[in-house]
Amino acid sequence: MKILLVGATGTLGSAVHQELVERKHDVVTVSRTGGDLQFDVTDPAQVAELYQTVGQVDAVASAAGHVPFKPLRDLTVEDYQAGVTGKVLSQVVLVREGLAHVTESFTLITGVLAREPIVTGAAASLVNGAVEAFVRAAAIEIAPQRINAVSPTVFTEALDVYGDYFPGMKPVPLAEVVRAYVRSIEGRQTGQVYVP
């Protein structure tokens, strides 16, 4: 399959890229500053240009999305807008613009905070919940194309940096999150939120 991988240079994106290549897929990587192509997917015009550049693909997988983490009292309207733009609208536009260019599926990224909130994570909870709701809604309209989301908790490999933010939550090995991407891309289900 020809797969467009967005957010390909981060921890998750790099691991997904490696696995997809090992599985013999043709992967086109995209990020703001690296990868095969450099585009900012928070800009709808750049998303449209990205699809014009890449042409037809079988699948799109997103591992990109920035959300601010601050105490609720400190979160501003601009912080919430940044989270919505950085993780919700960017992925919604990837799907909307991709409908004419993607033959099989979309896989989006969300996260545990949609279900299990943490202190300083109100904006992340809001945007992750929005992405998951969008996936369920889009699935009933875009058939035969499919859409799913992957919703991990903190990666085992990132506990040294982020573990204190997720007290008592069971971490997940990055390899399990990558398997959820493979399941979404190569499987046949739609409207699913995979929780590795």
Secondary structure, DSSP 4 states (H G I P E B T S, - for coil): -EEEEESTTSHHHHHHHHHHHHTT-EEEEEESSSBSEE--TTSHHHHHHHHHHH--EEEEEE---------GGG--HHHHHHHIIIIIIHHHHHHHHHTTTEEEEEEEE--GGGTS--TT-HHHHHHHHHHHHHHHHHHTTSTTSEEEEE----BGGGHHHHGGGSTTPPPB-HHHHHHHHHHHHHS---S-EE--
